[in-house]
Amino acid sequence: MTRPHPRQRIATVFGGSGFLGHAIVQELAAKGYVVRVPTRCPNKAQGLKLLGKVGQIFPFHTNTLSDNALTALIQNCDVVVNLIGAFTEKKGASFQSLHVKLPARLARLAHGADVAHFIHVSTLGADSASLSHYAKSKALGEESVRAFFPNAVILRPSFVFGPRDHFFNKLAVFSRFFPFLPLIRGGKTKIQPLYVGNVAQAVSASLKQKKMQGLTFELGGPKIYSLKEMMQLFLKTTEQKRPFLSLPNWFVHLQTSFFKLFPNPPVTQDQVRFLQKDNVVNQEASSNRAGTLQDLGISAIALEEILPLYVPRAYFK
Ligand SMILES: NC(=O)c1ccc[n+]([C@@H]2O[C@H](COP(=O)([O-])OP(=O)(O)OC[C@H]3O[C@@H](n4cnc5c(N)ncnc54)[C@H](OP(=O)(O)O)[C@@H]3O)[C@@H](O)[C@H]2O)c1
């Protein structure tokens, strides 16, 4: 007797063309999902197809995020993941629109379409009282997602590292062209960097058990570093020697005001405000409505193990 063919499970990953998106799309494909990836830049997303079997990953070109377009993308989905976000505000893409209004609409539409799982990626340090507009908008986004999709899983990663990351790759370019490395706040801010593969595992682990629904997870790596220690590790890994230059606040302010003239500023005033607070997992996160990587059964990989794999020494010789 032939068995009935089980229905193919479908996931739509908004923001799937980005850094975290690549790892999460690959993880969902490995778990057997057909994955839809809406993107404004299909060229950027073509490589995603190679992360799954033939016909398993579909980058969709979409310039509009109207309710109709979103509804079509969510249709028949089992899982919706929202990764859309930006570290700097641009014309037509404010933090309020990307981190608060869009997640609220996605959560509302996904709930209305009976999607079983909604996973929203926020950030560690999301705080409605923060002076950083990024951190504040992320906290308000979490609230709006919860309001429309109470069972959503919210992930709050610390700085995420891995090939294509936004920190070490920028540092690699900077250290090639500048004779020093600048330190904001003396490089004292504490960070708990997390491997991108562990974020992807967190997504699939949160899908496995019903008890994960409605929880918020604070995600950090196995070790806490100061920003300066992370830069020192980068220099050691790439066998470079660069002095550090501790920038006074007034100079950082002046510099970031100047950077506003650039379409892609290397650092913004808002990022400097974000770095005023440590970015580490709250050890009391393991509570009723909140959890950590351990609660998801994941052991995090150390920065020292992964960094040499994608910032090879030879590149800097
Ligand atoms: N990277 C980290 O260290 C880190 C840490 C904590 C939290 N997070 C959060 O995780 C999420 C993903 O981060 P990431 O590092 O993967 O970011 P990323 O590489 O910059 O990717 C961002 C994604 O958002 C989409 N997007 C950006 N602006 C958009 C707009 N105006 N309209 C429609 N789509 C837009 C992009 O889609 P297109 O293909 O259309 O360009 C892209 O796929 C973000 O919400 C971020 O805040 C990241």
The ligand as an ORCA input file, in Angstrom:
! r2SCAN-3c Opt
* xyz 0 1
  N      23.948     40.903     12.617
  C      23.904     40.994     13.934
  O      24.940     40.984     14.617
  C      22.559     41.099     14.628
  C      22.527     41.082     16.030
  C      21.299     41.176     16.694
  C      20.141     41.320     15.969
  N      20.179     41.354     14.620
  C      18.916     41.517     13.888
  O      18.750     40.408     13.030
  C      18.084     40.818     11.834
  C      18.909     40.385     10.624
  O      20.195     40.973     10.732
  P      21.297     40.762      9.578
  O      22.601     41.016     10.216
  O      21.067     39.508      8.864
  O      20.944     41.998      8.644
  P      21.278     42.200      7.075
  O      22.367     41.307      6.626
  O      21.497     43.674      6.898
  O      19.928     41.782      6.356
  C      18.792     42.574      6.554
  C      17.653     42.066      5.715
  O      16.562     42.987      5.885
  C      16.036     43.332      4.616
  N      15.745     44.775      4.573
  C      16.538     45.778      5.017
  N      15.943     46.961      4.781
  C      14.764     46.688      4.158
  C      13.710     47.497      3.649
  N      13.757     48.838      3.720
  N      12.657     46.879      3.077
  C      12.607     45.538      2.967
  N      13.569     44.715      3.429
  C      14.639     45.291      4.014
  C      17.095     43.014      3.573
  O      16.377     42.490      2.462
  P      16.711     42.814      0.925
  O      17.092     41.497      0.316
  O      15.438     43.295      0.363
  O      17.819     43.826      0.911
  C      17.989     41.975      4.240
  O      17.661     40.684      3.818
  C      17.898     42.321     11.925
  O      16.591     42.605     12.358
  C      18.905     42.737     12.990
  O      18.471     43.881     13.693
  C      21.360     41.238     13.920
*
